[in-house]
Amino acid sequence: MQTSLICQAASSQLIVIDLQERLASVMPAEGMQQVLKNSKILLQAAALLEVPVIHTEQYPKGLGPTCTGLQPLLPQAAVSKTAFSCCDEPTFQRKLVGDRPQVILAGMEAHICILQTALTLHEQGRQVFVVEDAVLSRNPANKANALARLRQAGIIISNTESVIFEWLGKAEGETFKTLSKLVR
Protein backbone atom coordinates (compact mmCIF):
# COMPACT_ATOMS: atom_id res chain seq x y z
CA MET A 1 0.00 0.00 0.00
CA GLN A 2 2.40 2.74 1.09
CA THR A 3 5.77 3.54 -0.31
CA SER A 4 6.68 6.47 1.94
CA LEU A 5 5.62 7.95 5.26
CA ILE A 6 6.31 11.38 3.75
CA CYS A 7 3.65 13.23 1.74
CA GLN A 8 4.78 13.57 -1.84
CA ALA A 9 3.10 16.13 -4.10
CA ALA A 10 3.14 13.77 -7.10
CA SER A 11 1.41 11.05 -5.05
CA SER A 12 -1.07 13.21 -3.11
CA GLN A 13 -4.54 14.57 -3.40
CA LEU A 14 -6.10 17.04 -0.96
CA ILE A 15 -9.64 16.54 0.32
CA VAL A 16 -11.32 19.49 2.07
CA ILE A 17 -14.39 18.21 3.90
CA ASP A 18 -17.48 20.24 4.78
CA LEU A 19 -15.96 23.65 5.59
CA GLN A 20 -19.36 25.29 5.32
CA GLU A 21 -20.71 28.60 6.59
CA ARG A 22 -23.48 27.35 8.91
CA LEU A 23 -21.37 24.55 10.33
CA ALA A 24 -18.48 26.99 10.87
CA SER A 25 -20.76 29.29 12.87
CA VAL A 26 -21.20 26.69 15.64
CA MET A 27 -17.49 25.85 15.98
CA PRO A 28 -15.16 27.37 18.58
CA ALA A 29 -14.18 30.71 16.98
CA GLU A 30 -10.43 30.50 17.54
CA GLY A 31 -10.23 26.94 16.29
CA MET A 32 -12.33 27.80 13.25
CA GLN A 33 -10.01 30.69 12.35
CA GLN A 34 -7.02 28.35 12.53
CA VAL A 35 -8.71 25.70 10.38
CA LEU A 36 -9.70 28.27 7.73
CA LYS A 37 -6.20 29.79 7.70
CA ASN A 38 -4.49 26.40 7.40
CA SER A 39 -6.97 25.15 4.80
CA LYS A 40 -6.22 28.24 2.69
CA ILE A 41 -2.48 27.51 2.98
CA LEU A 42 -3.02 23.87 1.98
CA LEU A 43 -5.19 24.92 -0.99
CA GLN A 44 -2.63 27.47 -2.18
CA ALA A 45 0.18 24.93 -1.86
CA ALA A 46 -1.88 22.32 -3.72
CA ALA A 47 -2.49 24.79 -6.57
CA LEU A 48 1.20 25.71 -6.85
CA LEU A 49 2.34 22.09 -6.71
CA GLU A 50 -0.42 20.67 -8.92
CA VAL A 51 -1.93 18.50 -6.19
CA PRO A 52 -5.54 17.64 -7.13
CA VAL A 53 -8.24 18.95 -4.76
CA ILE A 54 -11.72 17.67 -3.99
CA HIS A 55 -14.01 19.50 -1.60
CA THR A 56 -17.30 18.34 -0.18
CA GLU A 57 -20.40 19.92 1.30
CA GLN A 58 -22.57 18.03 3.76
CA TYR A 59 -26.25 18.66 2.99
CA PRO A 60 -25.62 22.13 1.52
CA LYS A 61 -29.34 22.98 1.54
CA GLY A 62 -29.24 22.89 5.34
CA LEU A 63 -25.61 23.74 6.16
CA GLY A 64 -25.00 26.28 3.43
CA PRO A 65 -22.14 26.67 0.97
CA THR A 66 -18.41 26.36 1.55
CA CYS A 67 -16.99 29.28 3.56
CA THR A 68 -16.67 32.34 1.36
CA GLY A 69 -12.93 32.85 1.99
CA LEU A 70 -12.11 29.41 0.60
CA GLN A 71 -14.26 29.54 -2.52
CA PRO A 72 -11.76 31.39 -4.78
CA LEU A 73 -9.15 28.71 -4.01
CA LEU A 74 -11.33 25.76 -4.96
CA PRO A 75 -10.76 24.54 -8.51
CA GLN A 76 -14.12 22.84 -9.08
CA ALA A 77 -17.65 22.51 -7.74
CA ALA A 78 -18.23 20.83 -4.39
CA VAL A 79 -19.28 17.21 -4.10
CA SER A 80 -22.64 17.36 -2.31
CA LYS A 81 -23.28 14.55 0.12
CA THR A 82 -25.50 13.38 2.93
CA ALA A 83 -23.35 10.40 3.95
CA PHE A 84 -20.82 11.10 6.70
CA SER A 85 -18.05 9.19 4.91
CA CYS A 86 -17.22 10.92 1.64
CA CYS A 87 -16.51 7.45 0.26
CA ASP A 88 -20.20 6.59 0.42
CA GLU A 89 -20.88 9.26 -2.22
CA PRO A 90 -20.37 7.86 -5.76
CA THR A 91 -19.41 11.29 -7.17
CA PHE A 92 -16.61 11.55 -4.60
CA GLN A 93 -15.32 8.09 -5.51
CA ARG A 94 -15.27 9.04 -9.22
CA LYS A 95 -13.26 12.20 -8.49
CA LEU A 96 -10.56 10.42 -6.47
CA VAL A 97 -7.39 10.22 -8.54
CA GLY A 98 -6.46 6.58 -8.93
CA ASP A 99 -2.70 7.00 -9.30
CA ARG A 100 -2.38 9.25 -6.23
CA PRO A 101 -2.47 6.88 -3.25
CA GLN A 102 -1.81 9.53 -0.59
CA VAL A 103 -4.92 11.37 0.59
CA ILE A 104 -4.56 14.48 2.75
CA LEU A 105 -7.68 15.39 4.77
CA ALA A 106 -8.72 18.77 6.19
CA GLY A 107 -12.13 20.01 7.35
CA MET A 108 -14.79 19.10 9.85
CA GLU A 109 -16.03 17.57 11.94
CA ALA A 110 -13.02 15.55 13.01
CA HIS A 111 -15.00 12.91 14.89
CA ILE A 112 -17.66 12.40 12.22
CA CYS A 113 -16.93 13.03 8.53
CA ILE A 114 -13.13 13.23 8.81
CA LEU A 115 -12.98 10.08 10.95
CA GLN A 116 -15.33 8.01 8.80
CA THR A 117 -13.77 9.16 5.52
CA ALA A 118 -10.23 8.51 6.76
CA LEU A 119 -11.06 5.03 8.02
CA THR A 120 -12.85 4.10 4.79
CA LEU A 121 -10.05 5.43 2.58
CA HIS A 122 -7.55 3.49 4.71
CA GLU A 123 -9.64 0.31 4.27
CA GLN A 124 -9.60 0.94 0.51
CA GLY A 125 -5.81 0.85 0.54
CA ARG A 126 -5.06 4.57 0.50
CA GLN A 127 -2.39 6.14 2.65
CA VAL A 128 -4.27 8.74 4.70
CA PHE A 129 -2.85 11.85 6.36
CA VAL A 130 -5.11 13.94 8.61
CA VAL A 131 -3.91 17.52 9.07
CA GLU A 132 -4.43 18.06 12.81
CA ASP A 133 -4.34 21.87 12.69
CA ALA A 134 -6.78 21.92 9.77
CA VAL A 135 -9.54 19.76 11.30
CA LEU A 136 -12.05 20.68 13.98
CA SER A 137 -14.97 19.47 16.06
CA ARG A 138 -17.41 21.52 18.11
CA ASN A 139 -16.14 19.74 21.22
CA PRO A 140 -12.32 19.55 21.58
CA ALA A 141 -12.65 16.22 23.40
CA ASN A 142 -14.34 14.72 20.34
CA LYS A 143 -11.49 15.92 18.10
CA ALA A 144 -8.92 14.44 20.50
CA ASN A 145 -10.79 11.13 20.58
CA ALA A 146 -11.03 11.04 16.78
CA LEU A 147 -7.29 11.70 16.36
CA ALA A 148 -6.49 8.96 18.88
CA ARG A 149 -8.73 6.50 17.03
CA LEU A 150 -7.15 7.44 13.70
CA ARG A 151 -3.62 6.93 15.06
CA GLN A 152 -4.65 3.51 16.41
CA ALA A 153 -5.96 2.62 12.95
CA GLY A 154 -2.67 3.51 11.26
CA ILE A 155 -3.69 6.90 9.87
CA ILE A 156 -0.87 9.47 9.84
CA ILE A 157 -1.61 12.61 11.84
CA SER A 158 0.33 15.58 10.51
CA ASN A 159 0.14 19.39 10.38
CA THR A 160 -0.08 22.05 7.71
CA GLU A 161 3.59 23.00 7.64
CA SER A 162 4.79 19.40 7.59
CA VAL A 163 2.51 18.60 4.64
CA ILE A 164 3.53 21.57 2.51
CA PHE A 165 7.26 21.23 3.21
CA GLU A 166 7.08 17.49 2.53
CA TRP A 167 5.33 18.32 -0.75
CA LEU A 168 8.12 20.79 -1.55
CA GLY A 169 10.95 18.44 -0.61
CA LYS A 170 13.67 21.11 -0.72
CA ALA A 171 14.26 24.76 0.16
CA GLU A 172 14.76 26.26 -3.26
CA GLY A 173 12.92 28.04 -6.04
CA GLU A 174 10.03 30.45 -6.32
CA THR A 175 7.44 27.96 -5.08
CA PHE A 176 9.43 27.48 -1.88
CA LYS A 177 9.66 31.25 -1.38
CA THR A 178 5.93 31.71 -1.99
CA LEU A 179 4.89 28.91 0.36
CA SER A 180 7.36 29.96 3.07
CA LYS A 181 5.69 33.37 3.17
CA LEU A 182 2.28 31.75 3.73
CA VAL A 183 3.35 30.05 6.97
CA ARG A 184 5.15 33.02 8.53
C-alpha positions as CSV (number, residue, x, y, z in Angstrom):
1,M,0.0,0.0,0.0
2,Q,2.4,2.7,1.1
3,T,5.8,3.5,-0.3
4,S,6.7,6.5,1.9
5,L,5.6,8.0,5.3
6,I,6.3,11.4,3.7
7,C,3.7,13.2,1.7
8,Q,4.8,13.6,-1.8
9,A,3.1,16.1,-4.1
10,A,3.1,13.8,-7.1
11,S,1.4,11.0,-5.0
12,S,-1.1,13.2,-3.1
13,Q,-4.5,14.6,-3.4
14,L,-6.1,17.0,-1.0
15,I,-9.6,16.5,0.3
16,V,-11.3,19.5,2.1
17,I,-14.4,18.2,3.9
18,D,-17.5,20.2,4.8
19,L,-16.0,23.6,5.6
20,Q,-19.4,25.3,5.3
21,E,-20.7,28.6,6.6
22,R,-23.5,27.3,8.9
23,L,-21.4,24.6,10.3
24,A,-18.5,27.0,10.9
25,S,-20.8,29.3,12.9
26,V,-21.2,26.7,15.6
27,M,-17.5,25.9,16.0
28,P,-15.2,27.4,18.6
29,A,-14.2,30.7,17.0
30,E,-10.4,30.5,17.5
31,G,-10.2,26.9,16.3
32,M,-12.3,27.8,13.2
33,Q,-10.0,30.7,12.3
34,Q,-7.0,28.3,12.5
35,V,-8.7,25.7,10.4
36,L,-9.7,28.3,7.7
37,K,-6.2,29.8,7.7
38,N,-4.5,26.4,7.4
39,S,-7.0,25.2,4.8
40,K,-6.2,28.2,2.7
41,I,-2.5,27.5,3.0
42,L,-3.0,23.9,2.0
43,L,-5.2,24.9,-1.0
44,Q,-2.6,27.5,-2.2
45,A,0.2,24.9,-1.9
46,A,-1.9,22.3,-3.7
47,A,-2.5,24.8,-6.6
48,L,1.2,25.7,-6.9
49,L,2.3,22.1,-6.7
50,E,-0.4,20.7,-8.9
51,V,-1.9,18.5,-6.2
52,P,-5.5,17.6,-7.1
53,V,-8.2,18.9,-4.8
54,I,-11.7,17.7,-4.0
55,H,-14.0,19.5,-1.6
56,T,-17.3,18.3,-0.2
57,E,-20.4,19.9,1.3
58,Q,-22.6,18.0,3.8
59,Y,-26.2,18.7,3.0
60,P,-25.6,22.1,1.5
61,K,-29.3,23.0,1.5
62,G,-29.2,22.9,5.3
63,L,-25.6,23.7,6.2
64,G,-25.0,26.3,3.4
65,P,-22.1,26.7,1.0
66,T,-18.4,26.4,1.5
67,C,-17.0,29.3,3.6
68,T,-16.7,32.3,1.4
69,G,-12.9,32.9,2.0
70,L,-12.1,29.4,0.6
71,Q,-14.3,29.5,-2.5
72,P,-11.8,31.4,-4.8
73,L,-9.1,28.7,-4.0
74,L,-11.3,25.8,-5.0
75,P,-10.8,24.5,-8.5
76,Q,-14.1,22.8,-9.1
77,A,-17.7,22.5,-7.7
78,A,-18.2,20.8,-4.4
79,V,-19.3,17.2,-4.1
80,S,-22.6,17.4,-2.3
81,K,-23.3,14.6,0.1
82,T,-25.5,13.4,2.9
83,A,-23.3,10.4,4.0
84,F,-20.8,11.1,6.7
85,S,-18.0,9.2,4.9
86,C,-17.2,10.9,1.6
87,C,-16.5,7.5,0.3
88,D,-20.2,6.6,0.4
89,E,-20.9,9.3,-2.2
90,P,-20.4,7.9,-5.8
91,T,-19.4,11.3,-7.2
92,F,-16.6,11.5,-4.6
93,Q,-15.3,8.1,-5.5
94,R,-15.3,9.0,-9.2
95,K,-13.3,12.2,-8.5
96,L,-10.6,10.4,-6.5
97,V,-7.4,10.2,-8.5
98,G,-6.5,6.6,-8.9
99,D,-2.7,7.0,-9.3
100,R,-2.4,9.2,-6.2
101,P,-2.5,6.9,-3.2
102,Q,-1.8,9.5,-0.6
103,V,-4.9,11.4,0.6
104,I,-4.6,14.5,2.7
105,L,-7.7,15.4,4.8
106,A,-8.7,18.8,6.2
107,G,-12.1,20.0,7.3
108,M,-14.8,19.1,9.9
109,E,-16.0,17.6,11.9
110,A,-13.0,15.5,13.0
111,H,-15.0,12.9,14.9
112,I,-17.7,12.4,12.2
113,C,-16.9,13.0,8.5
114,I,-13.1,13.2,8.8
115,L,-13.0,10.1,11.0
116,Q,-15.3,8.0,8.8
117,T,-13.8,9.2,5.5
118,A,-10.2,8.5,6.8
119,L,-11.1,5.0,8.0
120,T,-12.9,4.1,4.8
121,L,-10.0,5.4,2.6
122,H,-7.6,3.5,4.7
123,E,-9.6,0.3,4.3
124,Q,-9.6,0.9,0.5
125,G,-5.8,0.9,0.5
126,R,-5.1,4.6,0.5
127,Q,-2.4,6.1,2.7
128,V,-4.3,8.7,4.7
129,F,-2.9,11.9,6.4
130,V,-5.1,13.9,8.6
131,V,-3.9,17.5,9.1
132,E,-4.4,18.1,12.8
133,D,-4.3,21.9,12.7
134,A,-6.8,21.9,9.8
135,V,-9.5,19.8,11.3
136,L,-12.1,20.7,14.0
137,S,-15.0,19.5,16.1
138,R,-17.4,21.5,18.1
139,N,-16.1,19.7,21.2
140,P,-12.3,19.6,21.6
141,A,-12.6,16.2,23.4
142,N,-14.3,14.7,20.3
143,K,-11.5,15.9,18.1
144,A,-8.9,14.4,20.5
145,N,-10.8,11.1,20.6
146,A,-11.0,11.0,16.8
147,L,-7.3,11.7,16.4
148,A,-6.5,9.0,18.9
149,R,-8.7,6.5,17.0
150,L,-7.2,7.4,13.7
151,R,-3.6,6.9,15.1
152,Q,-4.6,3.5,16.4
153,A,-6.0,2.6,13.0
154,G,-2.7,3.5,11.3
155,I,-3.7,6.9,9.9
156,I,-0.9,9.5,9.8
157,I,-1.6,12.6,11.8
158,S,0.3,15.6,10.5
159,N,0.1,19.4,10.4
160,T,-0.1,22.0,7.7
161,E,3.6,23.0,7.6
162,S,4.8,19.4,7.6
163,V,2.5,18.6,4.6
164,I,3.5,21.6,2.5
165,F,7.3,21.2,3.2
166,E,7.1,17.5,2.5
167,W,5.3,18.3,-0.7
168,L,8.1,20.8,-1.5
169,G,10.9,18.4,-0.6
170,K,13.7,21.1,-0.7
171,A,14.3,24.8,0.2
172,E,14.8,26.3,-3.3
173,G,12.9,28.0,-6.0
174,E,10.0,30.5,-6.3
175,T,7.4,28.0,-5.1
176,F,9.4,27.5,-1.9
177,K,9.7,31.2,-1.4
178,T,5.9,31.7,-2.0
179,L,4.9,28.9,0.4
180,S,7.4,30.0,3.1
181,K,5.7,33.4,3.2
182,L,2.3,31.7,3.7
183,V,3.3,30.1,7.0
184,R,5.2,33.0,8.5
